[in-house]
Amino acid sequence: MKLLTLDFETFYDTDYSLKKMTTEEYIRDPRFEVIGCSTQMGNAPVDWMTAYPGRLEAVFKKLDWSNIAVLAHNTKFDGAILEWKYKVRPAFYFDTLSMAQAIHGLEGSLSLDALTQRYGLGQKGDEVINAKGKRLADFSAADLDRYGGYCSNDVVLTRKLLDALRRQGDWHFPTGELAIIDLMLRMFIRPSIALDSAQLETHLAQVIARKEKLLSKVEEVAGKDALMSNEKLAVVLRGLGVEPPMKPSPAALKRGEEKLTYAFGKSDLEFKALLDHDDERVQAVVAARMGVKSTQAETRAYRFIGMAKRGLMAVPLRYYAAHTGRAGGDDKVNLQNLPSRTGDLSLRRSLIAPPGHSIVTCDSAQIEARVLAYVAGQWDLVEDFRRKVDIYSSFASDVYGYPVDRKAKAIDENGKEYHPHKLEGMVGKEGILGLGFGMGGDKFCLRLKQQAGITMEPEKAAEVVQVYRTRFAEVPKLWKQAQRAIEQMVKGYTATIGVGIKLQCYPADDFGPARIALPNGMFLRYPELRAEAGGKYGVEYKYTARKGRKVETIYTYGAKVVENIVQALARIIVFDQLLGIDRWMGKQGIGTDEYLNVAMTVHDEGDAVAPDHLVEETEAAMLRIMSTPPKWAPELPIAAETGVGKNYADA
């Protein structure tokens, strides 16, 4: 397969730019114009082409795209231009931005300029500054020559950067991860999910009505100053299952005292993060306190409505958004925090299949709980998963001291059907899903309130925590093993973590920061991992994450590292399964006007669009593939659940 490195230069001005618009919005805007494009086929000389009418189309038409892989830095942008504007469909996509995200995502800027300087590959130019506000017709021949030189230099740097990122010493960027990057890019570049404008308008009206009703209720119950009073706001947030963020009191620090106060300011990052909380009620309260005009739910609805007018829903996912490898939202659209299937479904209903197609979903069931049991060597729990025991009911039975069947049904005095063990079952579920990573009683109380709407006394919550740690004693042992591994890495030694699978841990060296090797060839990285005296436990272990100019110190410990490992392994399993589904789909014969693709992924779920005549085959294939354990953990019992619908809520 041939490698084509390319870079598009496009019109932008003060009001029309990627700084103010999403990538999808910018490219689909009527103001969009290509100024020119530089390309390099393999190691041949770079070719700059101005985008005079028909020129790029003629050049692209001569190429056999079925045998070409395209490379760019931020391929989401250049690939979308290639396919949306020039109707070109390459065989594969490489993206140096995504690769760098996995390797250096915690270490600073990932711009082409910053990365090429890091690797000593050359210097990026700044000619793009002089192009602001200029249409193609506004450029002189000399201007275009300079712009072409700038663009061609970017192509050369991107090609060099690919080589630097693909191989570092004896380590090679895993081929499977390159395929995952390609798959995630295609979710954006080749969209197949439509948006229902009428349903979105309905959803927006419901969101606004709920916000107004909530704020009115808060004012009625807590008083008109509820959102301005720190103490009252803290009470409101706790009532919504959110522990108010805290920070050192500036006034107390001036007096030489250590005292915490509520972090409710506009510049307090933890408080600002609540604007993106899963619960719309939390969003509304925080937005009102901060004086923000719209909640995140409103903003997303408006954005979806705009996208619906422009075309199919381009699904923007950021590869390696977390250092565990988890995907995240991108392009100001985060599909990872859609309202849950047990909540408001109006937004989910707006995601619809094109005519003649259906949405097929497949969710990896309890994947993190299964992986945790396997890594810890909690073999009785692993066997229960294998025998398809209802783990939630089983754990609830241990908690309450009597047999619990959360699926049992009964008839009340009015002849209405109900679940007599519903509450116990929810406690069992949240315990299994939440207590494996060191959570204490207080946080478990908050989890129950937030996830299940259950109020539990702290004493009872502490009891549930103890039952979990006694019943699944190998899990706390794994936390301690991970804690020892942190200590060893800080001291400059190697260590191992795990029982069902053993993961090698390395201290910082010439290759990179302290890290844990994963079975797919990637690493969990902990830049500047160190021990610092002081804190609650005498010594605290911390590492540093840099995002642009922001530097964040992150506190870690054994149970937290175990959580990182479990999330990373679960992510590897799910994304490898998505690749398997993608390969299966590639072998099916479909018509030119049909879609059959992995359209998006949300957490541990794969979502596909399939023509109606292939729905049953697609569902069966997805279930089979997502129920197959990975080669590196063949005894890990994996299970999945599928659904089919004309919209995402019904699937």
TAZISUL-V920812 format. One record per backbone hydrogen bond with DSSP energy under -1.0 kcal/mol. NH is the residue of the N-H (numbers start at 1). CO is the residue of the C=O. Records with the same first field share a line. If there is no record, write none. Layout:
NH->CO ; CO
This chain:
2->67
4->69
5->40
6->71
7->38
9->36
11->33
13->16
20->17
21->17
26->22
27->23
28->24
32->29
35->9
36->9
37->49
38->7
39->47
40->5
42->3
44->41
47->39
49->37
51->35
52->50
55->52
58->54
59->55
60->56
61->57
63->60
65->63
67->64
68->65
69->2
70->92
71->4
77->74
78->74
79->75
81->77
82->78
83->79
84->80
85->81
88->82
91->65 ; 68
92->68
94->70
96->72
99->95
100->96
101->97
102->98
103->99
104->100
107->104
108->546
115->111
116->112
117->113
118->114
119->115
121->116
129->126
130->127
131->128
132->129
133->12
134->131
138->135
139->136
144->140
145->141
146->142
147->143
148->144
149->145
150->146
151->147
152->148
153->149
154->150
155->151
156->152
157->153
158->154
159->155
160->156
161->157
162->158
163->159
164->160
165->161
166->162
167->163
168->171
171->168
173->166
178->174
179->175
180->176
181->177
182->178
183->179
184->180
185->181
186->182
187->183
189->185
190->186
194->352
196->350
200->196
201->197
202->198
203->199
204->200
205->201
206->202
207->203
208->204
209->205
210->206
211->207
212->208
213->209
214->210
215->211
216->212
217->213
218->214
219->215
220->216
221->217
222->218
223->219
226->223
229->225
233->229
234->230
235->231
236->232
237->233
238->234
239->235
241->238
242->237
247->261
249->259
253->249
254->250
256->253
257->252
261->247
263->245
264->262
268->265
272->268
273->269
274->271
275->272
276->273
277->274
283->279
284->280
285->281
286->282
287->283
288->284
289->285
290->286
292->287
299->295
300->296
301->297
302->298
303->299
304->300
305->301
306->302
307->303
308->304
309->305
311->307
313->193
314->312
315->187
318->328
321->326
322->326
325->322
328->318
330->333
333->330
343->340
349->345
350->347
351->348
352->194
353->646
357->354
358->610
359->645
360->608
361->643
362->606
363->641
364->604
365->639
370->366
371->367
372->368
373->369
374->370
375->371
376->372
378->373
379->377
382->378
383->379
384->380
385->381
386->382
387->383
388->385
389->384
391->389
394->390
395->391
396->392
397->393
398->394
399->395
400->396
401->397
408->405
410->418
412->416
415->412
418->410
422->419
425->421
426->422
427->423
428->424
429->425
430->426
431->427
432->428
433->429
434->430
435->431
444->440
445->441
446->442
447->443
448->444
449->445
450->446
451->447
452->448
454->448
461->457
462->458
463->459
464->460
465->461
466->462
467->463
468->464
469->465
470->466
471->467
472->468
475->472
477->473
478->474
479->475
480->476
481->477
482->478
483->479
484->480
485->481
486->482
487->483
488->484
489->485
490->486
491->487
493->488
495->505
497->503
499->375
503->497
505->495
506->515
509->512
515->506
516->524
517->504
518->522
521->518
524->516
526->514
529->526
530->542
532->540
534->538
538->535
539->537
540->532
542->530
543->554
544->527
545->552
546->106
547->550
550->547
552->545
554->543
556->541
561->557
562->558
563->559
564->560
565->561
566->562
567->563
568->564
569->565
570->566
571->567
572->568
573->569
574->570
575->571
576->572
577->573
578->574
579->575
580->576
581->577
582->578
583->579
584->580
585->581
586->582
587->584
588->585
594->591
597->609
599->607
600->607
602->605
605->602
606->362
607->600
608->360
609->597
610->358
612->356
614->611
615->612
618->614
619->615
620->616
621->617
622->618
623->619
624->620
625->621
626->622
628->625
633->630
636->633
641->363
643->361
645->359
648->351
